[in-house]
Amino acid sequence: GQPGAPAKRDPDAPLLDHPGVRRIVGQAPTAACKTGLGLGLLDAFSERAKGASTTSSSAVLRERRNVQAAFAEATAIVESTRAFVLDSIAESWTIMVDGHADPTDAIARTRLGFVHAAREMMRVGELLFTAAGTSGVFRSVGIERRVRDLDIGWLFKA
């Protein structure tokens, strides 16, 4: 084909031979890992917020408005990002399996979802780590570890 021309699927070739599928299959695990870390952060933070306080206040984290707002924002980010990634993968897959439409835009949207997931999970890490305050810095809590994993994961961009 022509350079820059959309990748077309040979209907007789296995679907995994499609260049767009190879791109998605190669990058999907990274996006899934980062989204999983975001979900893990929500769980670790939720567990910590039930009984922990910080050095700046004796109020339990879950009772603080700013912490509730940060958790709500983080939850919305994780859930909407996860939905975007899953929907875009499903759309790309359907178009490629069907073979009648050009999948270029759907593949680009899926890859955008992967990059978006990486950036947004970093934001979730920052939100929750900040909201946890001093109670979140300990390795045993799970927040610090997941934020560190997201930082390392940033080296393996989608």
C-alpha positions in Angstrom: 0.0 0.0 0.0 0.8 3.7 -0.2 2.7 5.3 2.7 0.2 7.0 5.0 -2.7 5.1 3.5 -5.1 3.4 5.9 -4.3 -0.2 6.8 -6.7 -2.5 5.0 -7.6 -6.0 6.1 -7.3 -8.9 3.8 -10.6 -10.8 4.5 -8.8 -14.1 4.0 -5.9 -13.3 6.4 -6.2 -13.9 10.1 -7.4 -10.9 12.1 -4.2 -10.7 14.1 -2.3 -10.0 10.8 -4.0 -6.6 10.7 -1.4 -3.9 11.6 -4.0 -2.0 13.7 -4.7 -5.1 15.8 -1.0 -5.5 16.4 -0.8 -2.0 17.7 -3.7 -2.4 20.0 -2.6 -5.8 21.2 0.9 -4.5 21.9 -0.3 -1.5 24.0 -3.5 -2.8 25.7 -1.6 -4.6 28.5 0.1 -1.4 29.5 -3.2 0.5 29.7 -4.8 -2.3 31.5 -2.0 -2.4 34.1 -2.2 1.3 34.7 -6.0 1.3 35.0 -5.7 -1.7 37.4 -3.3 0.4 39.5 -5.9 3.2 39.6 -8.5 0.7 40.8 -6.1 -0.6 43.4 -5.4 3.0 44.5 -9.1 3.5 45.1 -9.3 0.3 47.1 -6.2 1.1 49.2 -7.3 4.7 49.8 -10.8 3.7 50.8 -9.5 1.2 53.3 -7.0 3.7 54.7 -9.7 6.5 54.9 -11.9 4.4 57.2 -9.7 4.9 60.3 -6.6 6.9 59.6 -5.9 10.5 60.4 -2.9 12.7 59.6 -0.4 14.7 61.7 -2.3 17.9 60.7 -5.7 16.7 62.0 -7.1 14.1 64.3 -10.2 13.8 62.1 -10.5 10.5 60.3 -9.8 10.9 56.5 -13.3 9.8 55.4 -14.9 12.6 57.5 -13.0 15.4 55.7 -14.8 17.2 52.8 -11.6 17.8 50.8 -10.8 14.0 51.1 -14.3 13.1 50.1 -14.0 15.4 47.1 -10.6 14.0 46.1 -11.9 10.4 46.3 -15.0 11.3 44.3 -12.9 12.9 41.6 -10.4 10.0 41.5 -13.3 7.5 41.3 -14.9 9.4 38.4 -11.5 9.6 36.6 -10.8 5.9 37.0 -14.3 4.7 36.0 -14.6 7.1 33.0 -11.1 6.3 31.7 -11.7 2.6 32.0 -15.0 2.9 30.1 -13.3 5.0 27.4 -10.6 2.4 26.9 -13.0 -0.6 26.9 -15.5 1.2 24.5 -12.8 2.2 22.1 -11.3 -1.3 22.0 -14.7 -2.8 21.4 -15.4 -0.3 18.6 -12.0 -1.0 16.9 -12.5 -4.7 17.2 -16.0 -4.6 15.7 -14.8 -2.5 12.8 -11.8 -4.7 12.1 -13.8 -8.0 12.4 -16.5 -6.6 10.1 -13.9 -5.6 7.6 -16.1 -3.2 5.7 -15.1 0.1 7.2 -11.7 1.7 7.5 -10.6 1.2 11.1 -7.9 3.9 11.2 -10.0 6.4 13.2 -11.2 3.8 15.7 -7.6 2.5 16.2 -6.4 6.1 16.7 -9.1 6.6 19.3 -8.2 3.4 21.0 -4.5 4.4 21.2 -5.6 7.8 22.5 -7.5 6.0 25.2 -4.3 4.1 26.2 -2.3 7.3 26.5 -5.2 9.0 28.3 -5.3 6.1 30.8 -1.6 6.5 31.6 -1.9 10.2 32.2 -5.2 10.1 34.2 -4.0 7.3 36.5 -1.0 9.5 37.3 -3.4 12.2 38.2 -5.4 9.8 40.4 -2.2 8.9 42.2 -1.4 12.5 42.9 -5.0 13.2 44.1 -5.1 10.3 46.5 -1.6 10.5 47.7 -2.1 14.2 48.5 -5.5 13.5 50.2 -4.0 10.7 52.3 -1.4 13.1 53.7 1.1 11.6 56.0 -1.0 8.5 56.5 -0.4 7.5 52.9 3.4 7.5 52.9 3.9 4.1 54.5 4.6 1.1 52.2 2.3 -1.0 54.3 -0.7 1.1 53.3 -0.5 0.4 49.5 -1.0 3.9 48.3 2.7 4.8 48.1 3.5 1.5 46.4 0.9 2.0 43.7 1.8 5.6 43.1 5.5 4.5 42.7 4.4 1.7 40.3 2.5 4.3 38.2 5.6 6.5 38.2 7.7 3.6 37.0 4.9 2.6 34.5 5.2 6.1 33.0 8.5 4.9 31.6 6.5 2.4 29.5 4.1 4.7 27.8 1.2 3.4 25.9 
